[in-house]
Amino acid sequence: MNNGDLVEVNRALVHARALLEQPNLSLQDRSVTSLQDAIDERIPQWRGLLSVSVSMDTDVEALSGVLAGHIADLVEEGIANAIHHGGATAVAVDIALQDNTIHVRIDDDGIGPGVGSPGLGSQLLGGFDATWSLAASSPRGSVLDVRIPFRSDTLAKN
């Protein structure tokens, strides 16, 4: 079985798990304890397929609820696309709060962005008011850059 097959199997398992855990995948019903926990939950499945590093501002680590779930789903989809479409062996995720905007940047070392029809990633981005771009990075790979408007009342209070 090649890496592309493993990614497809992994994607199917992730989707099946989500359906089993939440049969009604309504965006309003999704919640998580924190963004950090949600990201930590999704990273281990990629071990052995590629290296993933995550950097997150302390300002957004405690983010919870629907938005945190969206961001974690977005990161998971970005990683899946990097390996499936780009053949990446390493992915770096950076999540920061800048000027009332949550900035999610996913860099990979794959072959760069391909051309295709919109998929699950576009649907995820459509679930909230985000602007995004996908571009080739130098000297190799892709950069997914997502900016999500932020309201301070979405941060969990410690």
N, CA, C and O atoms as a GROMACS GRO file, in nm:
protein
  632
    1MET      N    1   0.087  -0.118   0.000
    1MET     CA    2   0.000   0.000   0.000
    1MET      C    3   0.090   0.123   0.000
    1MET      O    4   0.184   0.132   0.080
    2ASN      N    5   0.064   0.219  -0.089
    2ASN     CA    6   0.146   0.339  -0.095
    2ASN      C    7   0.089   0.447  -0.004
    2ASN      O    8  -0.020   0.433   0.051
    3ASN      N    9   0.164   0.557   0.012
    3ASN     CA   10   0.120   0.667   0.100
    3ASN      C   11  -0.013   0.726   0.059
    3ASN      O   12  -0.092   0.762   0.146
    4GLY      N   13  -0.041   0.737  -0.072
    4GLY     CA   14  -0.169   0.791  -0.117
    4GLY      C   15  -0.286   0.705  -0.070
    4GLY      O   16  -0.390   0.757  -0.030
    5ASP      N   17  -0.266   0.572  -0.076
    5ASP     CA   18  -0.370   0.481  -0.028
    5ASP      C   19  -0.390   0.495   0.122
    5ASP      O   20  -0.503   0.495   0.170
    6LEU      N   21  -0.279   0.508   0.196
    6LEU     CA   22  -0.288   0.525   0.340
    6LEU      C   23  -0.362   0.652   0.377
    6LEU      O   24  -0.439   0.655   0.472
    7VAL      N   25  -0.338   0.758   0.302
    7VAL     CA   26  -0.407   0.884   0.328
    7VAL      C   27  -0.556   0.868   0.305
    7VAL      O   28  -0.637   0.915   0.385
    8GLU      N   29  -0.594   0.802   0.196
    8GLU     CA   30  -0.737   0.782   0.167
    8GLU      C   31  -0.802   0.697   0.275
    8GLU      O   32  -0.915   0.726   0.317
    9VAL      N   33  -0.734   0.593   0.319
    9VAL     CA   34  -0.788   0.509   0.426
    9VAL      C   35  -0.801   0.593   0.553
    9VAL      O   36  -0.903   0.584   0.622
   10ASN      N   37  -0.700   0.672   0.584
   10ASN     CA   38  -0.704   0.756   0.704
   10ASN      C   39  -0.817   0.857   0.695
   10ASN      O   40  -0.889   0.877   0.793
   11ARG      N   41  -0.834   0.920   0.580
   11ARG     CA   42  -0.944   1.015   0.561
   11ARG      C   43  -1.079   0.950   0.584
   11ARG      O   44  -1.166   1.007   0.651
   12ALA      N   45  -1.096   0.831   0.528
   12ALA     CA   46  -1.223   0.759   0.544
   12ALA      C   47  -1.247   0.727   0.691
   12ALA      O   48  -1.360   0.740   0.740
   13LEU      N   49  -1.142   0.686   0.761
   13LEU     CA   50  -1.156   0.655   0.904
   13LEU      C   51  -1.189   0.780   0.985
   13LEU      O   52  -1.272   0.775   1.076
   14VAL      N   53  -1.124   0.892   0.954
   14VAL     CA   54  -1.151   1.017   1.024
   14VAL      C   55  -1.296   1.058   1.002
   14VAL      O   56  -1.366   1.097   1.096
   15HIS      N   57  -1.342   1.049   0.878
   15HIS     CA   58  -1.480   1.086   0.847
   15HIS      C   59  -1.578   0.992   0.917
   15HIS      O   60  -1.679   1.037   0.973
   16ALA      N   61  -1.550   0.863   0.915
   16ALA     CA   62  -1.638   0.766   0.980
   16ALA      C   63  -1.643   0.791   1.130
   16ALA      O   64  -1.750   0.784   1.191
   17ARG      N   65  -1.526   0.820   1.190
   17ARG     CA   66  -1.522   0.851   1.334
   17ARG      C   67  -1.607   0.973   1.365
   17ARG      O   68  -1.681   0.974   1.463
   18ALA      N   69  -1.596   1.075   1.282
   18ALA     CA   70  -1.675   1.197   1.305
   18ALA      C   71  -1.824   1.167   1.296
   18ALA      O   72  -1.903   1.217   1.376
   19LEU      N   73  -1.862   1.086   1.199
   19LEU     CA   74  -2.003   1.051   1.185
   19LEU      C   75  -2.054   0.970   1.303
   19LEU      O   76  -2.166   0.990   1.350
   20LEU      N   77  -1.970   0.879   1.352
   20LEU     CA   78  -2.011   0.798   1.466
   20LEU      C   79  -2.020   0.881   1.594
   20LEU      O   80  -2.110   0.862   1.676
   21GLU      N   81  -1.926   0.974   1.610
   21GLU     CA   82  -1.925   1.057   1.731
   21GLU      C   83  -2.035   1.162   1.727
   21GLU      O   84  -2.092   1.196   1.831
   22GLN      N   85  -2.065   1.214   1.609
   22GLN     CA   86  -2.165   1.318   1.595
   22GLN      C   87  -2.243   1.293   1.466
   22GLN      O   88  -2.211   1.351   1.362
   23PRO      N   89  -2.346   1.208   1.473
   23PRO     CA   90  -2.420   1.176   1.351
   23PRO      C   91  -2.475   1.297   1.279
   23PRO      O   92  -2.484   1.296   1.156
   24ASN      N   93  -2.513   1.402   1.352
   24ASN     CA   94  -2.561   1.526   1.290
   24ASN      C   95  -2.444   1.623   1.292
   24ASN      O   96  -2.419   1.689   1.394
   25LEU      N   97  -2.374   1.633   1.181
   25LEU     CA   98  -2.254   1.716   1.177
   25LEU      C   99  -2.285   1.864   1.164
   25LEU      O  100  -2.214   1.937   1.095
   26SER      N  101  -2.391   1.908   1.228
   26SER     CA  102  -2.427   2.049   1.228
   26SER      C  103  -2.315   2.128   1.294
   26SER      O  104  -2.268   2.092   1.402
   27LEU      N  105  -2.273   2.238   1.229
   27LEU     CA  106  -2.165   2.319   1.282
   27LEU      C  107  -2.199   2.375   1.420
   27LEU      O  108  -2.109   2.394   1.502
   28GLN      N  109  -2.325   2.402   1.447
   28GLN     CA  110  -2.364   2.458   1.575
   28GLN      C  111  -2.349   2.358   1.689
   28GLN      O  112  -2.338   2.398   1.805
   29ASP      N  113  -2.349   2.229   1.659
   29ASP     CA  114  -2.342   2.128   1.762
   29ASP      C  115  -2.198   2.093   1.801
   29ASP      O  116  -2.176   2.026   1.902
   30ARG      N  117  -2.101   2.136   1.723
   30ARG     CA  118  -1.962   2.098   1.746
   30ARG      C  119  -1.901   2.185   1.854
   30ARG      O  120  -1.911   2.308   1.849
   31SER      N  121  -1.837   2.122   1.951
   31SER     CA  122  -1.765   2.198   2.052
   31SER      C  123  -1.647   2.115   2.102
   31SER      O  124  -1.649   1.992   2.095
   32VAL      N  125  -1.547   2.182   2.152
   32VAL     CA  126  -1.429   2.117   2.206
   32VAL      C  127  -1.390   2.190   2.333
   32VAL      O  128  -1.432   2.304   2.356
   33THR      N  129  -1.309   2.125   2.416
   33THR     CA  130  -1.268   2.189   2.539
   33THR      C  131  -1.171   2.304   2.514
   33THR      O  132  -1.183   2.410   2.575
   34SER      N  133  -1.075   2.285   2.425
   34SER     CA  134  -0.984   2.394   2.388
   34SER      C  135  -0.925   2.365   2.251
   34SER      O  136  -0.922   2.250   2.206
   35LEU      N  137  -0.878   2.469   2.186
   35LEU     CA  138  -0.814   2.451   2.056
   35LEU      C  139  -0.690   2.363   2.071
   35LEU      O  140  -0.666   2.275   1.988
   36GLN      N  141  -0.613   2.386   2.177
   36GLN     CA  142  -0.494   2.304   2.199
   36GLN      C  143  -0.531   2.156   2.209
   36GLN      O  144  -0.465   2.072   2.148
   37ASP      N  145  -0.636   2.124   2.285
   37ASP     CA  146  -0.679   1.984   2.298
   37ASP      C  147  -0.726   1.927   2.164
   37ASP      O  148  -0.694   1.814   2.130
   38ALA      N  149  -0.801   2.007   2.089
   38ALA     CA  150  -0.852   1.962   1.960
   38ALA      C  151  -0.739   1.934   1.862
   38ALA      O  152  -0.743   1.834   1.789
   39ILE      N  153  -0.639   2.019   1.860
   39ILE     CA  154  -0.523   1.998   1.772
   39ILE      C  155  -0.445   1.876   1.818
   39ILE      O  156  -0.407   1.792   1.737
   40ASP      N  157  -0.422   1.865   1.949
   40ASP     CA  158  -0.348   1.751   2.003
   40ASP      C  159  -0.417   1.619   1.972
   40ASP      O  160  -0.351   1.516   1.957
   41GLU      N  161  -0.548   1.621   1.963
   41GLU     CA  162  -0.626   1.502   1.931
   41GLU      C  163  -0.605   1.458   1.787
   41GLU      O  164  -0.610   1.338   1.758
   42ARG      N  165  -0.582   1.551   1.698
   42ARG     CA  166  -0.575   1.519   1.555
   42ARG      C  167  -0.434   1.487   1.504
   42ARG      O  168  -0.421   1.422   1.400
   43ILE      N  169  -0.331   1.530   1.572
   43ILE     CA  170  -0.194   1.514   1.523
   43ILE      C  171  -0.144   1.368   1.526
   43ILE      O  172  -0.078   1.327   1.431
   44PRO      N  173  -0.171   1.290   1.630
   44PRO     CA  174  -0.112   1.156   1.637
   44PRO      C  175  -0.143   1.065   1.518
   44PRO      O  176  -0.062   0.977   1.487
   45GLN      N  177  -0.256   1.082   1.453
   45GLN     CA  178  -0.291   0.995   1.341
   45GLN      C  179  -0.195   1.007   1.223
   45GLN      O  180  -0.193   0.921   1.135
   46TRP      N  181  -0.115   1.114   1.220
   46TRP     CA  182  -0.024   1.136   1.108
   46TRP      C  183   0.115   1.081   1.134
   46TRP      O  184   0.198   1.079   1.044
   47ARG      N  185   0.141   1.036   1.258
   47ARG     CA  186   0.273   0.979   1.290
   47ARG      C  187   0.305   0.864   1.196
   47ARG      O  188   0.219   0.780   1.168
   48GLY      N  189   0.426   0.861   1.148
   48GLY     CA  190   0.468   0.757   1.056
   48GLY      C  191   0.446   0.794   0.910
   48GLY      O  192   0.509   0.735   0.821
   49LEU      N  193   0.358   0.889   0.884
   49LEU     CA  194   0.334   0.933   0.746
   49LEU      C  195   0.411   1.060   0.714
   49LEU      O  196   0.463   1.076   0.604
   50LEU      N  197   0.417   1.152   0.811
   50LEU     CA  198   0.492   1.276   0.793
   50LEU      C  199   0.515   1.340   0.929
   50LEU      O  200   0.454   1.302   1.029
   51SER      N  201   0.604   1.436   0.931
   51SER     CA  202   0.636   1.511   1.052
   51SER      C  203   0.546   1.633   1.060
   51SER      O  204   0.531   1.707   0.963
   52VAL      N  205   0.485   1.655   1.178
   52VAL     CA  206   0.397   1.770   1.197
   52VAL      C  207   0.446   1.848   1.317
   52VAL      O  208   0.464   1.793   1.426
   53SER      N  209   0.467   1.978   1.297
   53SER     CA  210   0.499   2.066   1.410
   53SER      C  211   0.390   2.172   1.419
   53SER      O  212   0.340   2.222   1.319
   54VAL      N  213   0.355   2.205   1.544
   54VAL     CA  214   0.248   2.302   1.567
   54VAL      C  215   0.300   2.410   1.661
   54VAL      O  216   0.357   2.381   1.766
   55SER      N  217   0.278   2.534   1.620
   55SER     CA  218   0.310   2.650   1.702
   55SER      C  219   0.180   2.728   1.720
   55SER      O  220   0.110   2.757   1.624
   56MET      N  221   0.150   2.762   1.847
   56MET     CA  222   0.023   2.829   1.874
   56MET      C  223   0.045   2.937   1.979
   56MET      O  224   0.104   2.913   2.084
   57ASP      N  225  -0.003   3.059   1.949
   57ASP     CA  226   0.002   3.167   2.048
   57ASP      C  227  -0.078   3.128   2.170
   57ASP      O  228  -0.182   3.062   2.160
   58THR      N  229  -0.030   3.169   2.287
   58THR     CA  230  -0.104   3.142   2.410
   58THR      C  231  -0.242   3.208   2.407
   58THR      O  232  -0.334   3.162   2.473
   59ASP      N  233  -0.256   3.316   2.330
   59ASP     CA  234  -0.384   3.385   2.319
   59ASP      C  235  -0.494   3.298   2.259
   59ASP      O  236  -0.612   3.319   2.286
   60VAL      N  237  -0.457   3.200   2.177
   60VAL     CA  238  -0.558   3.117   2.111
   60VAL      C  239  -0.563   2.973   2.163
   60VAL      O  240  -0.655   2.900   2.126
   61GLU      N  241  -0.469   2.932   2.245
   61GLU     CA  242  -0.468   2.795   2.297
   61GLU      C  243  -0.598   2.758   2.366
   61GLU      O  244  -0.647   2.646   2.352
   62ALA      N  245  -0.655   2.853   2.441
   62ALA     CA  246  -0.775   2.826   2.520
   62ALA      C  247  -0.905   2.846   2.442
   62ALA      O  248  -1.013   2.825   2.497
   63LEU      N  249  -0.895   2.886   2.319
   63LEU     CA  250  -1.014   2.903   2.236
   63LEU      C  251  -1.096   2.774   2.241
   63LEU      O  252  -1.039   2.665   2.232
   64SER      N  253  -1.228   2.786   2.256
   64SER     CA  254  -1.311   2.666   2.265
   64SER      C  255  -1.436   2.683   2.180
   64SER      O  256  -1.455   2.786   2.116
   65GLY      N  257  -1.519   2.581   2.179
   65GLY     CA  258  -1.645   2.587   2.109
   65GLY      C  259  -1.633   2.559   1.961
   65GLY      O  260  -1.538   2.496   1.915
   66VAL      N  261  -1.732   2.608   1.888
   66VAL     CA  262  -1.745   2.580   1.746
   66VAL      C  263  -1.623   2.628   1.668
   66VAL      O  264  -1.572   2.556   1.582
   67LEU      N  265  -1.575   2.748   1.696
   67LEU     CA  266  -1.462   2.802   1.621
   67LEU      C  267  -1.337   2.716   1.640
   67LEU      O  268  -1.265   2.690   1.544
   68ALA      N  269  -1.311   2.673   1.763
   68ALA     CA  270  -1.195   2.586   1.788
   68ALA      C  271  -1.208   2.456   1.709
   68ALA      O  272  -1.110   2.406   1.654
   69GLY      N  273  -1.328   2.401   1.704
   69GLY     CA  274  -1.351   2.280   1.626
   69GLY      C  275  -1.326   2.301   1.478
   69GLY      O  276  -1.266   2.217   1.411
   70HIS      N  277  -1.371   2.416   1.426
   70HIS     CA  278  -1.348   2.450   1.285
   70HIS      C  279  -1.198   2.460   1.257
   70HIS      O  280  -1.149   2.407   1.157
   71ILE      N  281  -1.127   2.528   1.344
   71ILE     CA  282  -0.983   2.547   1.322
   71ILE      C  283  -0.911   2.413   1.324
   71ILE      O  284  -0.826   2.387   1.240
   72ALA      N  285  -0.946   2.327   1.420
   72ALA     CA  286  -0.883   2.195   1.427
   72ALA      C  287  -0.916   2.112   1.303
   72ALA      O  288  -0.829   2.043   1.250
   73ASP      N  289  -1.040   2.119   1.255
   73ASP     CA  290  -1.077   2.050   1.132
   73ASP      C  291  -0.998   2.104   1.013
   73ASP      O  292  -0.952   2.027   0.928
   74LEU      N  293  -0.982   2.234   1.009
   74LEU     CA  294  -0.906   2.299   0.903
   74LEU      C  295  -0.761   2.251   0.903
   74LEU      O  296  -0.705   2.220   0.798
   75VAL      N  297  -0.701   2.245   1.021
   75VAL     CA  298  -0.562   2.197   1.033
   75VAL      C  299  -0.553   2.052   0.985
   75VAL      O  300  -0.462   2.016   0.911
   76GLU      N  301  -0.648   1.970   1.028
   76GLU     CA  302  -0.647   1.830   0.988
   76GLU      C  303  -0.660   1.816   0.836
   76GLU      O  304  -0.589   1.736   0.775
   77GLU      N  305  -0.748   1.892   0.776
   77GLU     CA  306  -0.767   1.888   0.631
   77GLU      C  307  -0.642   1.940   0.559
   77GLU      O  308  -0.603   1.885   0.456
   78GLY      N  309  -0.579   2.045   0.612
   78GLY     CA  310  -0.456   2.098   0.554
   78GLY      C  311  -0.345   1.994   0.554
   78GLY      O  312  -0.271   1.982   0.456
   79ILE      N  313  -0.333   1.920   0.664
   79ILE     CA  314  -0.232   1.815   0.672
   79ILE      C  315  -0.263   1.704   0.572
   79ILE      O  316  -0.175   1.656   0.501
   80ALA      N  317  -0.390   1.662   0.568
   80ALA     CA  318  -0.430   1.556   0.474
   80ALA      C  319  -0.401   1.598   0.330
   80ALA      O  320  -0.351   1.517   0.251
   81ASN      N  321  -0.432   1.722   0.294
   81ASN     CA  322  -0.407   1.768   0.158
   81ASN      C  323  -0.258   1.777   0.128
   81ASN      O  324  -0.216   1.746   0.016
   82ALA      N  325  -0.178   1.818   0.226
   82ALA     CA  326  -0.034   1.829   0.205
   82ALA      C  327   0.027   1.693   0.170
   82ALA      O  328   0.111   1.684   0.080
   83ILE      N  329  -0.016   1.590   0.239
   83ILE     CA  330   0.040   1.459   0.210
   83ILE      C  331  -0.025   1.396   0.087
   83ILE      O  332   0.043   1.335   0.005
   84HIS      N  333  -0.156   1.410   0.075
   84HIS     CA  334  -0.227   1.344  -0.035
   84HIS      C  335  -0.199   1.410  -0.171
   84HIS      O  336  -0.167   1.341  -0.268
   85HIS      N  337  -0.210   1.540  -0.176
   85HIS     CA  338  -0.194   1.609  -0.305
   85HIS      C  339  -0.050   1.654  -0.331
   85HIS      O  340  -0.009   1.666  -0.446
   86GLY      N  341   0.025   1.680  -0.224
   86GLY     CA  342   0.160   1.732  -0.243
   86GLY      C  343   0.271   1.635  -0.212
   86GLY      O  344   0.388   1.664  -0.240
   87GLY      N  345   0.238   1.518  -0.155
   87GLY     CA  346   0.343   1.424  -0.120
   87GLY      C  347   0.435   1.476  -0.012
   87GLY      O  348   0.552   1.438  -0.008
   88ALA      N  349   0.385   1.563   0.074
   88ALA     CA  350   0.468   1.626   0.178
   88ALA      C  351   0.520   1.522   0.278
   88ALA      O  352   0.457   1.420   0.305
   89THR      N  353   0.639   1.552   0.331
   89THR     CA  354   0.696   1.470   0.438
   89THR      C  355   0.701   1.548   0.569
   89THR      O  356   0.727   1.491   0.675
   90ALA      N  357   0.677   1.680   0.560
   90ALA     CA  358   0.678   1.764   0.680
   90ALA      C  359   0.577   1.877   0.664
   90ALA      O  360   0.562   1.935   0.556
   91VAL      N  361   0.508   1.908   0.773
   91VAL     CA  362   0.410   2.015   0.776
   91VAL      C  363   0.434   2.097   0.902
   91VAL      O  364   0.455   2.042   1.010
   92ALA      N  365   0.430   2.228   0.887
   92ALA     CA  366   0.441   2.320   1.001
   92ALA      C  367   0.312   2.400   1.009
   92ALA      O  368   0.271   2.463   0.912
   93VAL      N  369   0.249   2.398   1.126
   93VAL     CA  370   0.124   2.470   1.150
   93VAL      C  371   0.153   2.582   1.248
   93VAL      O  372   0.215   2.561   1.352
   94ASP      N  373   0.108   2.702   1.214
   94ASP     CA  374   0.125   2.817   1.302
   94ASP      C  375  -0.012   2.883   1.320
   94ASP      O  376  -0.077   2.918   1.222
   95ILE      N  377  -0.054   2.900   1.445
   95ILE     CA  378  -0.184   2.963   1.473
   95ILE      C  379  -0.158   3.080   1.567
   95ILE      O  380  -0.102   3.064   1.675
   96ALA      N  381  -0.200   3.199   1.523
   96ALA     CA  382  -0.172   3.320   1.599
   96ALA      C  383  -0.292   3.414   1.597
   96ALA      O  384  -0.378   3.405   1.509
   97LEU      N  385  -0.296   3.502   1.693
   97LEU     CA  386  -0.398   3.607   1.698
   97LEU      C  387  -0.330   3.738   1.662
   97LEU      O  388  -0.236   3.780   1.729
   98GLN      N  389  -0.378   3.801   1.554
   98GLN     CA  390  -0.320   3.926   1.506
   98GLN      C  391  -0.432   4.021   1.466
   98GLN      O  392  -0.513   3.988   1.379
   99ASP      N  393  -0.439   4.137   1.528
   99ASP     CA  394  -0.535   4.241   1.488
   99ASP      C  395  -0.679   4.189   1.476
   99ASP      O  396  -0.741   4.204   1.370
  100ASN      N  397  -0.731   4.128   1.582
  100ASN     CA  398  -0.868   4.075   1.584
  100ASN      C  399  -0.895   3.970   1.475
  100ASN      O  400  -1.007   3.955   1.428
  101THR      N  401  -0.790   3.900   1.437
  101THR     CA  402  -0.799   3.795   1.337
  101THR      C  403  -0.717   3.675   1.383
  101THR      O  404  -0.602   3.689   1.427
  102ILE      N  405  -0.776   3.557   1.372
  102ILE     CA  406  -0.699   3.436   1.397
  102ILE      C  407  -0.635   3.398   1.264
  102ILE      O  408  -0.703   3.381   1.163
  103HIS      N  409  -0.504   3.386   1.267
  103HIS     CA  410  -0.426   3.357   1.146
  103HIS      C  411  -0.376   3.213   1.157
  103HIS      O  412  -0.301   3.180   1.249
  104VAL      N  413  -0.418   3.129   1.064
  104VAL     CA  414  -0.373   2.990   1.057
  104VAL      C  415  -0.289   2.976   0.932
  104VAL      O  416  -0.334   3.006   0.822
  105ARG      N  417  -0.165   2.931   0.950
  105ARG     CA  418  -0.074   2.912   0.837
  105ARG      C  419  -0.024   2.769   0.841
  105ARG      O  420   0.027   2.722   0.942
  106ILE      N  421  -0.040   2.700   0.729
  106ILE     CA  422   0.005   2.562   0.718
  106ILE      C  423   0.104   2.555   0.602
  106ILE      O  424   0.067   2.572   0.486
  107ASP      N  425   0.230   2.529   0.637
  107ASP     CA  426   0.338   2.518   0.538
  107ASP      C  427   0.374   2.370   0.521
  107ASP      O  428   0.378   2.295   0.619
  108ASP      N  429   0.400   2.328   0.397
  108ASP     CA  430   0.444   2.190   0.377
  108ASP      C  431   0.562   2.188   0.279
  108ASP      O  432   0.590   2.287   0.212
  109ASP      N  433   0.629   2.074   0.273
  109ASP     CA  434   0.745   2.059   0.185
  109ASP      C  435   0.713   1.973   0.062
  109ASP      O  436   0.803   1.914   0.003
  110GLY      N  437   0.587   1.966   0.025
  110GLY     CA  438   0.546   1.884  -0.089
  110GLY      C  439   0.580   1.946  -0.222
  110GLY      O  440   0.668   2.032  -0.232
  111ILE      N  441   0.509   1.903  -0.325
  111ILE     CA  442   0.538   1.948  -0.462
  111ILE      C  443   0.467   2.077  -0.498
  111ILE      O  444   0.482   2.127  -0.610
  112GLY      N  445   0.392   2.132  -0.406
  112GLY     CA  446   0.321   2.257  -0.434
  112GLY      C  447   0.174   2.232  -0.459
  112GLY      O  448   0.131   2.118  -0.474
  113PRO      N  449   0.097   2.340  -0.463
  113PRO     CA  450  -0.048   2.323  -0.481
  113PRO      C  451  -0.081   2.274  -0.620
  113PRO      O  452  -0.018   2.314  -0.718
  114GLY      N  453  -0.180   2.189  -0.627
  114GLY     CA  454  -0.226   2.138  -0.755
  114GLY      C  455  -0.351   2.212  -0.798
  114GLY      O  456  -0.396   2.305  -0.731
  115VAL      N  457  -0.404   2.171  -0.909
  115VAL     CA  458  -0.526   2.230  -0.960
  115VAL      C  459  -0.634   2.123  -0.951
  115VAL      O  460  -0.614   2.009  -0.991
  116GLY      N  461  -0.747   2.161  -0.898
  116GLY     CA  462  -0.856   2.066  -0.886
  116GLY      C  463  -0.982   2.136  -0.844
  116GLY      O  464  -0.985   2.258  -0.827
  117SER      N  465  -1.085   2.059  -0.829
  117SER     CA  466  -1.211   2.118  -0.788
  117SER      C  467  -1.216   2.131  -0.637
  117SER      O  468  -1.150   2.056  -0.566
  118PRO      N  469  -1.295   2.226  -0.586
  118PRO     CA  470  -1.306   2.246  -0.443
  118PRO      C  471  -1.353   2.119  -0.373
  118PRO      O  472  -1.437   2.045  -0.425
  119GLY      N  473  -1.297   2.095  -0.256
  119GLY     CA  474  -1.332   1.975  -0.181
  119GLY      C  475  -1.372   2.008  -0.039
  119GLY      O  476  -1.429   2.114  -0.011
  120LEU      N  477  -1.342   1.914   0.051
  120LEU     CA  478  -1.380   1.929   0.191
  120LEU      C  479  -1.322   2.054   0.253
  120LEU      O  480  -1.388   2.121   0.332
  121GLY      N  481  -1.199   2.087   0.219
  121GLY     CA  482  -1.136   2.207   0.274
  121GLY      C  483  -1.214   2.333   0.244
  121GLY      O  484  -1.232   2.418   0.331
  122SER      N  485  -1.262   2.345   0.121
  122SER     CA  486  -1.342   2.462   0.084
  122SER      C  487  -1.473   2.464   0.161
  122SER      O  488  -1.521   2.571   0.198
  123GLN      N  489  -1.531   2.347   0.184
  123GLN     CA  490  -1.654   2.340   0.262
  123GLN      C  491  -1.628   2.383   0.406
  123GLN      O  492  -1.711   2.452   0.466
  124LEU      N  493  -1.515   2.342   0.462
  124LEU     CA  494  -1.482   2.382   0.599
  124LEU      C  495  -1.467   2.533   0.608
  124LEU      O  496  -1.516   2.596   0.702
  125LEU      N  497  -1.399   2.593   0.511
  125LEU     CA  498  -1.379   2.737   0.511
  125LEU      C  499  -1.511   2.811   0.492
  125LEU      O  500  -1.527   2.923   0.540
  126GLY      N  501  -1.604   2.749   0.422
  126GLY     CA  502  -1.734   2.810   0.403
  126GLY      C  503  -1.818   2.810   0.529
  126GLY      O  504  -1.920   2.880   0.536
  127GLY      N  505  -1.777   2.733   0.630
  127GLY     CA  506  -1.852   2.723   0.754
  127GLY      C  507  -1.839   2.843   0.845
  127GLY      O  508  -1.914   2.856   0.941
  128PHE      N  509  -1.745   2.930   0.817
  128PHE     CA  510  -1.728   3.053   0.893
  128PHE      C  511  -1.668   3.158   0.802
  128PHE      O  512  -1.620   3.126   0.693
  129ASP      N  513  -1.669   3.280   0.846
  129ASP     CA  514  -1.630   3.394   0.763
  129ASP      C  515  -1.478   3.406   0.756
  129ASP      O  516  -1.418   3.487   0.827
  130ALA      N  517  -1.415   3.325   0.671
  130ALA     CA  518  -1.270   3.325   0.661
  130ALA      C  519  -1.226   3.370   0.522
  130ALA      O  520  -1.298   3.350   0.424
  131THR      N  521  -1.109   3.430   0.515
  131THR     CA  522  -1.044   3.455   0.387
  131THR      C  523  -0.923   3.363   0.382
  131THR      O  524  -0.860   3.338   0.485
  132TRP      N  525  -0.890   3.315   0.265
  132TRP     CA  526  -0.779   3.221   0.258
  132TRP      C  527  -0.711   3.226   0.123
  132TRP      O  528  -0.766   3.275   0.024
  133SER      N  529  -0.589   3.173   0.122
  133SER     CA  530  -0.515   3.158  -0.002
  133SER      C  531  -0.430   3.033   0.007
  133SER      O  532  -0.389   2.991   0.116
  134LEU      N  533  -0.403   2.974  -0.107
  134LEU     CA  534  -0.315   2.859  -0.118
  134LEU      C  535  -0.214   2.892  -0.226
  134LEU      O  536  -0.252   2.919  -0.340
  135ALA      N  537  -0.088   2.890  -0.192
  135ALA     CA  538   0.016   2.929  -0.287
  135ALA      C  539   0.138   2.839  -0.273
  135ALA      O  540   0.157   2.771  -0.172
  136ALA      N  541   0.219   2.841  -0.376
  136ALA     CA  542   0.347   2.771  -0.371
  136ALA      C  543   0.440   2.847  -0.278
  136ALA      O  544   0.437   2.970  -0.272
  137SER      N  545   0.521   2.772  -0.205
  137SER     CA  546   0.622   2.837  -0.122
  137SER      C  547   0.758   2.812  -0.184
  137SER      O  548   0.772   2.729  -0.274
  138SER      N  549   0.856   2.883  -0.137
  138SER     CA  550   0.988   2.874  -0.196
  138SER      C  551   1.081   2.802  -0.100
  138SER      O  552   1.077   2.833   0.020
  139PRO      N  553   1.162   2.712  -0.142
  139PRO     CA  554   1.183   2.668  -0.280
  139PRO      C  555   1.088   2.556  -0.321
  139PRO      O  556   1.086   2.518  -0.438
  140ARG      N  557   1.010   2.503  -0.227
  140ARG     CA  558   0.925   2.387  -0.257
  140ARG      C  559   0.810   2.384  -0.157
  140ARG      O  560   0.825   2.429  -0.043
  141GLY      N  561   0.698   2.331  -0.198
  141GLY     CA  562   0.588   2.312  -0.106
  141GLY      C  563   0.473   2.408  -0.128
  141GLY      O  564   0.465   2.476  -0.230
  142SER      N  565   0.383   2.410  -0.030
  142SER     CA  566   0.264   2.494  -0.035
  142SER      C  567   0.246   2.567   0.096
  142SER      O  568   0.296   2.524   0.200
  143VAL      N  569   0.175   2.679   0.089
  143VAL     CA  570   0.137   2.754   0.208
  143VAL      C  571  -0.013   2.780   0.200
  143VAL      O  572  -0.061   2.845   0.108
  144LEU      N  573  -0.085   2.729   0.300
  144LEU     CA  574  -0.226   2.760   0.315
  144LEU      C  575  -0.234   2.868   0.421
  144LEU      O  576  -0.190   2.847   0.535
  145ASP      N  577  -0.289   2.982   0.385
  145ASP     CA  578  -0.298   3.096   0.476
  145ASP      C  579  -0.446   3.129   0.496
  145ASP      O  580  -0.515   3.165   0.401
  146VAL      N  581  -0.494   3.116   0.620
  146VAL     CA  582  -0.635   3.139   0.651
  146VAL      C  583  -0.645   3.248   0.757
  146VAL      O  584  -0.572   3.247   0.856
  147ARG      N  585  -0.736   3.341   0.735
  147ARG     CA  586  -0.760   3.449   0.833
  147ARG      C  587  -0.907   3.445   0.871
  147ARG      O  588  -0.996   3.452   0.786
  148ILE      N  589  -0.930   3.435   1.003
  148ILE     CA  590  -1.065   3.418   1.056
  148ILE      C  591  -1.095   3.535   1.149
  148ILE      O  592  -1.022   3.557   1.245
  149PRO      N  593  -1.201   3.611   1.122
  149PRO     CA  594  -1.237   3.720   1.213
  149PRO      C  595  -1.257   3.666   1.354
  149PRO      O  596  -1.310   3.556   1.373
  150PHE      N  597  -1.214   3.743   1.451
  150PHE     CA  598  -1.213   3.697   1.591
  150PHE      C  599  -1.293   3.792   1.679
  150PHE      O  600  -1.279   3.914   1.670
  151ARG      N  601  -1.376   3.734   1.762
  151ARG     CA  602  -1.447   3.811   1.866
  151ARG      C  603  -1.393   3.765   2.001
  151ARG      O  604  -1.384   3.645   2.026
  152SER      N  605  -1.358   3.857   2.085
  152SER     CA  606  -1.295   3.822   2.214
  152SER      C  607  -1.386   3.737   2.302
  152SER      O  608  -1.335   3.667   2.390
  153ASP      N  609  -1.516   3.741   2.282
  153ASP     CA  610  -1.605   3.661   2.367
  153ASP      C  611  -1.602   3.512   2.329
  153ASP      O  612  -1.671   3.432   2.392
  154THR      N  613  -1.523   3.473   2.226
  154THR     CA  614  -1.512   3.332   2.190
  154THR      C  615  -1.397   3.265   2.264
  154THR      O  616  -1.384   3.143   2.254
  155LEU      N  617  -1.314   3.339   2.335
  155LEU     CA  618  -1.207   3.279   2.413
  155LEU      C  619  -1.261   3.225   2.544
  155LEU      O  620  -1.342   3.290   2.611
  156ALA      N  621  -1.217   3.106   2.580
  156ALA     CA  622  -1.256   3.049   2.709
  156ALA      C  623  -1.189   3.128   2.821
  156ALA      O  624  -1.073   3.166   2.810
  157LYS      N  625  -1.262   3.151   2.925
  157LYS     CA  626  -1.205   3.221   3.041
  157LYS      C  627  -1.144   3.119   3.135
  157LYS      O  628  -1.211   3.022   3.173
  158ASN      N  629  -1.020   3.140   3.175
  158ASN     CA  630  -0.954   3.049   3.268
  158ASN      C  631  -0.974   3.091   3.409
  158ASN      O  632  -0.925   3.025   3.501
   0.00000   0.00000   0.00000
